[in-house]
Amino acid sequence: SWLKEIKKEASKEIMKNKTLKRKNNLIYILGTLGKGISAIDKKYTGADLFKETLDIIIKYTNYHILIKPHVITDMRTLNEILLERDKKRFSIIHNHVSILSQSSKILISNYFSQTIPDAWINGTKIIEYTKYDKKVLAYCKNSSVWEKYVDVFINGNKSMFINELKKKVTRKRRKISSEYSDQTEEVLGP
């Protein structure tokens, strides 16, 4: 199955990469650091959310943060933000989230990304810490845009985020729908 292949490839990659061998990794996926994120309150940029989230993780946990930029992430802005922080606490890493989630029990995002299900299916705890626009928040009924793949949704409540980060995290066993399993086997093979 696809999950077995991912685990096999991940174990090879983890053996080659000392950062991925750590036992206390947290994945932090990024998107744009600029303005205009459709779901986010217009007062905030991606950089604002990133700085706040990163500072909370650094101050209240001992996680090593695997920062996973997206192709749209402004690397100059990212590097400027990171210069002001303890570089021992994070690594910028470009591996696929399916691989990263094999060495991490938790993933943080500031807004929903289509890469989240790749970590979710591997049992990684998904936390979306964000500041949604009020209309989007009402439309989503105080939840994530795609709540199925988000274990914990926190909209701007720092103390709730801190408390969630301090909880013991274990890999989750996910029930995966078999609705499309016949099609999956046709495409991927047995």
Disulfide bonds with the S-S distance in Angstrom:
none
